[in-house]
Amino acid sequence: MRPQRAVVRKQGTLDDLTLARAQLGDHAAFRELVVCHQQTVFSYLWRMLGAAATRAQIEDLTQDTFVRVHRGLPRFVIAGPARLSTWILTIATRVALNALRQPQPATESLGRRARSVAAGGPDTAVGMIVREALDRMTPEHRAILVLREYHELDYREIADALKIDLGTVRSRLSRARDALRAALSEEDA
């Protein structure tokens, strides 16, 4: 029996063997998938739902995302056009947009420090301005800006994730960036 070598991977990536095992129902492999992508999904959902969301709501939506990933994983094509991370963010986008369409009960929001940690960035005035600008955007504009700027998806991946035309991605991204610029310039004034 050959000794297994340790697989070293950067955060957010999963080797093909572990992914294939997860697709076949291996619970340990699926747990590795979740651990590998959970922070990215949590941060994305937090950015999408805004400052009014509670940590518990974001955790519930993160869990819902991974339940959907688990259900759809056997159909994911490893050699297909989408990376696993893009496919998971596509599912998270659907979960976020569905949540944004639902009326939200009045609840205590994440504290300023917790929001900063969830965003993965420093607790700065600029970070808070960006957060507030994101909160004022439509969910569609917010999704495109977050997928592009925070998660570095290319235009085609965003179009596929949101099931919209490439031209729509470009125009919405332009409008979202304009809104962000305006918010930043208002703060400078």
C-alpha contacts under 8 A as a table, 3 or more apart, distances in Angstrom:
res1	aa1	res2	aa2	distance
9	R	13	T	6.36
9	R	14	L	7.03
9	R	15	D	7.70
10	K	13	T	5.96
11	Q	36	C	6.02
11	Q	37	H	7.78
12	G	36	C	5.11
12	G	37	H	5.40
12	G	40	T	7.60
12	G	85	S	7.16
13	T	36	C	6.56
13	T	37	H	7.87
13	T	85	S	7.65
14	L	18	T	6.69
14	L	19	L	6.56
14	L	32	E	7.93
14	L	33	L	6.66
14	L	36	C	7.01
15	D	18	T	5.56
15	D	19	L	6.32
16	D	19	L	4.96
16	D	20	A	5.99
16	D	78	I	7.51
17	L	20	A	5.07
17	L	21	R	6.18
18	T	21	R	5.03
18	T	22	A	6.15
18	T	29	A	5.46
18	T	30	F	7.98
18	T	32	E	7.86
18	T	33	L	7.98
19	L	22	A	5.02
19	L	23	Q	6.20
19	L	29	A	6.88
19	L	30	F	7.60
19	L	33	L	7.30
20	A	23	Q	5.01
20	A	24	L	6.41
21	R	24	L	5.11
21	R	25	G	6.58
21	R	26	D	5.43
21	R	29	A	5.96
21	R	30	F	7.83
22	A	25	G	5.15
22	A	26	D	4.89
22	A	27	H	6.70
22	A	28	A	7.67
22	A	29	A	4.81
22	A	30	F	4.70
22	A	33	L	7.72
22	A	73	L	7.69
23	Q	26	D	7.30
23	Q	30	F	7.89
23	Q	73	L	5.48
23	Q	74	P	4.70
24	L	74	P	6.84
25	G	30	F	7.52
26	D	29	A	5.38
26	D	30	F	6.32
27	H	30	F	5.07
27	H	31	R	6.10
28	A	31	R	5.02
28	A	32	E	6.35
29	A	32	E	5.04
29	A	33	L	6.38
30	F	33	L	4.90
30	F	34	V	6.26
30	F	70	H	7.75
31	R	34	V	5.05
31	R	35	V	6.14
32	E	35	V	5.08
32	E	36	C	5.96
33	L	36	C	5.06
33	L	37	H	6.32
34	V	37	H	5.32
34	V	38	Q	5.41
34	V	66	F	7.11
35	V	38	Q	5.48
35	V	39	Q	7.79
36	C	39	Q	7.74
37	H	40	T	5.46
37	H	41	V	6.27
37	H	85	S	7.41
38	Q	41	V	5.14
38	Q	42	F	5.99
38	Q	62	T	7.31
39	Q	42	F	5.04
39	Q	43	S	6.02
40	T	43	S	5.25
40	T	44	Y	6.04
41	V	44	Y	5.06
41	V	45	L	6.07
41	V	62	T	6.31
41	V	88	I	7.88
41	V	89	L	6.77
41	V	92	A	6.68
42	F	45	L	5.24
42	F	46	W	6.11
42	F	58	I	6.56
42	F	59	E	6.95
42	F	62	T	5.74
42	F	118	A	7.42
43	S	46	W	5.06
43	S	47	R	6.18
43	S	118	A	5.51
43	S	119	A	5.49
43	S	120	G	7.39
44	Y	47	R	5.17
44	Y	48	M	6.17
44	Y	89	L	7.95
44	Y	92	A	7.79
44	Y	146	V	7.24
45	L	48	M	4.94
45	L	49	L	6.00
45	L	58	I	6.36
45	L	61	L	7.41
45	L	62	T	7.25
45	L	92	A	6.95
45	L	93	T	7.73
45	L	96	A	6.21
46	W	49	L	5.32
46	W	50	G	5.92
46	W	51	A	7.64
46	W	53	A	7.33
46	W	58	I	6.17
46	W	115	R	7.99
46	W	118	A	7.05
46	W	119	A	7.36
47	R	50	G	5.42
47	R	51	A	7.97
47	R	119	A	7.07
47	R	131	R	7.62
47	R	134	L	7.55
47	R	146	V	7.21
48	M	96	A	6.46
48	M	134	L	7.93
48	M	139	P	7.06
48	M	142	R	6.44
48	M	143	A	6.42
48	M	146	V	7.58
49	L	52	A	7.29
49	L	53	A	6.03
49	L	96	A	6.77
49	L	99	A	7.93
49	L	100	L	6.75
49	L	135	D	7.76
50	G	53	A	5.98
50	G	131	R	7.29
50	G	134	L	7.20
50	G	135	D	5.32
51	A	54	T	7.92
51	A	109	S	6.21
51	A	110	L	6.60
51	A	115	R	7.24
51	A	131	R	7.37
51	A	132	E	7.83
51	A	135	D	7.05
52	A	107	T	7.60
52	A	108	E	7.39
52	A	109	S	4.81
52	A	110	L	7.17
53	A	57	Q	6.26
53	A	58	I	6.85
53	A	107	T	7.74
53	A	108	E	7.86
53	A	109	S	5.40
53	A	110	L	6.66
54	T	57	Q	5.16
54	T	58	I	6.41
54	T	107	T	7.13
54	T	108	E	6.48
54	T	109	S	4.83
54	T	110	L	5.21
55	R	58	I	5.14
55	R	59	E	6.08
55	R	109	S	7.69
55	R	110	L	6.07
56	A	59	E	5.00
56	A	60	D	6.09
57	Q	60	D	5.07
57	Q	61	L	6.22
58	I	61	L	5.09
58	I	62	T	6.03
59	E	62	T	4.97
59	E	63	Q	6.15
60	D	63	Q	5.08
60	D	64	D	6.12
61	L	64	D	4.84
61	L	65	T	6.07
61	L	95	V	6.78
61	L	96	A	7.44
62	T	65	T	5.05
62	T	66	F	6.45
62	T	92	A	7.52
63	Q	66	F	5.19
63	Q	67	V	6.20
64	D	67	V	5.04
64	D	68	R	6.32
64	D	95	V	7.45
65	T	68	R	5.22
65	T	69	V	6.18
65	T	88	I	7.78
65	T	91	I	6.24
65	T	92	A	5.45
65	T	95	V	6.48
66	F	69	V	4.69
66	F	70	H	5.98
67	V	70	H	5.09
67	V	71	R	6.35
68	R	71	R	5.07
68	R	72	G	6.13
68	R	91	I	7.26
69	V	72	G	5.17
69	V	73	L	5.59
69	V	88	I	6.68
69	V	91	I	7.20
70	H	73	L	5.25
70	H	74	P	7.91
71	R	74	P	7.29
72	G	75	R	5.59
72	G	76	F	6.67
73	L	76	F	5.11
76	F	80	G	7.90
77	V	80	G	4.91
78	I	83	R	7.67
78	I	84	L	7.56
80	G	83	R	7.68
82	A	86	T	6.15
82	A	87	W	6.14
82	A	157	E	7.37
83	R	86	T	5.20
83	R	87	W	6.23
84	L	87	W	5.04
84	L	88	I	6.16
85	S	88	I	5.13
85	S	89	L	6.15
86	T	89	L	5.06
86	T	90	T	6.08
86	T	153	L	7.31
86	T	157	E	7.05
86	T	161	A	7.55
87	W	90	T	5.02
87	W	91	I	6.49
87	W	161	A	7.37
88	I	91	I	5.15
88	I	92	A	6.25
89	L	92	A	4.79
89	L	93	T	5.96
89	L	161	A	7.64
90	T	93	T	5.04
90	T	94	R	6.47
90	T	161	A	4.63
90	T	162	L	7.04
91	I	94	R	5.20
91	I	95	V	6.33
91	I	161	A	7.95
92	A	95	V	5.00
92	A	96	A	6.04
93	T	96	A	5.03
93	T	97	L	6.04
93	T	143	A	7.10
93	T	161	A	7.61
93	T	162	L	7.55
94	R	97	L	5.21
94	R	98	N	6.08
94	R	162	L	7.98
95	V	98	N	5.22
95	V	99	A	6.19
96	A	99	A	5.04
96	A	100	L	6.12
97	L	100	L	5.03
97	L	101	R	6.33
97	L	139	P	6.72
98	N	101	R	5.24
98	N	102	Q	6.72
99	A	102	Q	5.28
100	L	103	P	7.50
100	L	104	Q	7.98
100	L	139	P	7.26
110	L	114	A	5.96
110	L	115	R	5.92
111	G	114	A	5.19
111	G	115	R	6.11
112	R	115	R	5.18
112	R	116	S	6.34
112	R	123	D	7.66
113	R	116	S	5.15
113	R	117	V	6.33
113	R	123	D	6.48
114	A	117	V	5.07
114	A	118	A	6.04
115	R	118	A	5.06
115	R	119	A	6.11
116	S	119	A	5.11
116	S	120	G	6.33
116	S	121	G	5.66
116	S	122	P	6.00
116	S	123	D	5.22
116	S	127	G	7.69
117	V	120	G	5.05
117	V	121	G	6.25
117	V	122	P	7.32
117	V	123	D	7.81
118	A	121	G	7.83
121	G	127	G	7.51
122	P	127	G	7.20
123	D	127	G	6.49
123	D	128	M	7.49
124	T	127	G	5.05
124	T	128	M	6.37
125	A	128	M	5.15
125	A	129	I	6.27
126	V	129	I	5.00
126	V	130	V	6.17
126	V	184	L	7.81
127	G	130	V	5.13
127	G	131	R	6.13
128	M	131	R	4.90
128	M	132	E	6.12
129	I	132	E	5.11
129	I	133	A	6.10
129	I	183	A	7.07
129	I	184	L	6.84
129	I	187	E	7.74
130	V	133	A	5.02
130	V	134	L	6.11
130	V	180	L	6.87
130	V	183	A	7.65
130	V	184	L	7.55
131	R	134	L	5.13
131	R	135	D	6.22
132	E	135	D	4.97
132	E	136	R	6.44
133	A	136	R	5.24
133	A	137	M	6.58
133	A	179	A	7.22
133	A	180	L	5.92
133	A	183	A	6.10
134	L	137	M	5.28
134	L	142	R	5.99
134	L	180	L	7.58
135	D	142	R	7.99
137	M	140	E	7.96
137	M	141	H	6.07
137	M	142	R	5.76
137	M	176	A	7.26
137	M	179	A	7.79
138	T	141	H	5.35
138	T	142	R	6.10
139	P	142	R	5.01
139	P	143	A	5.94
140	E	143	A	5.22
140	E	144	I	6.44
140	E	172	R	7.76
141	H	144	I	5.32
141	H	145	L	6.22
141	H	172	R	5.69
141	H	173	L	6.57
141	H	175	R	7.50
141	H	176	A	5.48
142	R	145	L	5.21
142	R	146	V	6.00
142	R	176	A	7.02
143	A	146	V	5.29
143	A	147	L	5.97
144	I	147	L	5.22
144	I	148	R	6.04
144	I	158	I	6.80
144	I	169	V	6.95
144	I	172	R	7.14
144	I	173	L	6.01
144	I	176	A	7.97
145	L	148	R	5.22
145	L	149	E	5.74
145	L	150	Y	7.67
145	L	173	L	5.94
145	L	176	A	6.39
145	L	177	R	7.33
146	V	149	E	5.37
146	V	150	Y	5.13
146	V	151	H	6.61
147	L	150	Y	5.90
147	L	151	H	4.95
147	L	152	E	6.24
147	L	153	L	5.79
147	L	158	I	6.85
148	R	151	H	5.75
148	R	152	E	4.64
148	R	153	L	5.03
148	R	154	D	6.57
148	R	155	Y	7.58
148	R	158	I	7.46
149	E	152	E	5.44
149	E	153	L	7.86
153	L	157	E	5.85
153	L	158	I	6.25
154	D	157	E	5.34
154	D	158	I	6.31
155	Y	158	I	5.11
155	Y	159	A	6.12
155	Y	166	L	6.61
155	Y	169	V	6.60
155	Y	170	R	7.44
156	R	159	A	5.02
156	R	160	D	6.13
156	R	166	L	6.40
157	E	160	D	5.08
157	E	161	A	5.98
158	I	161	A	4.97
158	I	162	L	6.06
158	I	169	V	7.08
159	A	162	L	5.35
159	A	163	K	5.50
159	A	164	I	4.99
159	A	165	D	5.81
159	A	166	L	5.55
159	A	168	T	8.00
159	A	169	V	6.15
160	D	163	K	4.91
160	D	164	I	6.75
164	I	168	T	6.44
164	I	169	V	7.09
165	D	168	T	5.17
165	D	169	V	6.53
166	L	169	V	5.09
166	L	170	R	6.44
167	G	170	R	5.08
167	G	171	S	6.23
168	T	171	S	5.16
168	T	172	R	5.94
169	V	172	R	5.32
169	V	173	L	5.88
170	R	173	L	5.20
170	R	174	S	6.09
171	S	174	S	5.08
171	S	175	R	6.26
172	R	175	R	5.08
172	R	176	A	6.03
173	L	176	A	5.01
173	L	177	R	6.05
174	S	177	R	5.19
174	S	178	D	6.14
175	R	178	D	5.00
175	R	179	A	6.19
176	A	179	A	5.09
176	A	180	L	6.24
177	R	180	L	4.99
177	R	181	R	6.08
178	D	181	R	5.04
178	D	182	A	6.08
179	A	182	A	5.07
179	A	183	A	6.21
180	L	183	A	5.11
180	L	184	L	6.23
181	R	184	L	5.10
181	R	185	S	6.06
182	A	185	S	5.09
182	A	186	E	6.03
183	A	186	E	5.16
183	A	187	E	6.43
184	L	187	E	5.22
184	L	188	D	6.50
185	S	188	D	4.97
185	S	189	A	6.40
186	E	189	A	5.27
